[in-house]
Amino acid sequence: RELNFVMLPAARLSGTLIDENEKPLVGYGLSLTGKELPPSSSVLDATKTDETGRFTFSDIPTGFPFQLLVEPAREK
């Protein structure tokens, strides 16, 4: 038997979260989710903003519509 796999390119999403005064939003949680996800997945990926408000999602599978959810940093 022969199995043929087609490797699809993955996407990368990065950006900076800022407030209305253009100050970085530090420690905010971000997740990629949606109605159609790969099997056994509740989110595609999750991350937090760094001290400059930057975030990056790497290796996002293509072909699935997703939503970007943003949650405020938790108070310590």
N, C-alpha and C positions, 0 to 999 in steps of 0.2 A: 504494500500500500504506500501511496505517496501522499504526503500532507504538504500543502502549500500555504504559507503564511504571508500575509501582506502587512508589512509594518507601516503604520500611519505615522506621520510626523506629530510630535507633541507640541503643545502651545506653551508659551511663557507669558505670564501677566505680572507686571510690576507697576508700582506707583507710590505716591506719597499722600497720606491723609493729613489734611490741614483744617483748622477751624476758620471761622469767618474773618479772623484777624491774621490769617496766614501763619499761625503758629502750629507746629507739628502736634498731631494727636499720638501720644506715646502709649504703648501697651494695649492698643485696641485689638480685639480679636476679629479676624476675617476668615470666612469660610466660603467655599464654593459648593453649592448644592443645587438641586433641581428635581423635577418630577421624573426625568429619565436619567438614571445613573447606571454605571456598570454593575453587574451582578455583585451582591454582597457588599454594597457601599451605601453609606448614609450621607457621606460628603465626598466630594472629589479630592479636596485638600483643605487644610486649615493652617493658619499662621497668625502671628502677631506683629504689630508695627514696632519698629526699633526706636531708639532715642531721637531719631530725626523724622519719625513718622513714616519711614519707608517700609514697604512690604514686597515680597516676591513669591509668586507661585510658579513652580517649575514642573515640567513633564505633565501638563494637563492633557488628558486624552481628548482628542478631537471627535466631533460627531455627536456630542451630547450637549443640548442646551443647558445652561447653568445660570444660577443667580449668585450674586455676590452679597453675602450677609456681613454686616458690620456691627460689632458689639462694643460698647464702651469698656474702657479698662476697669478692672475690679479694684475697689478700694482695699487697701491693706489694713 
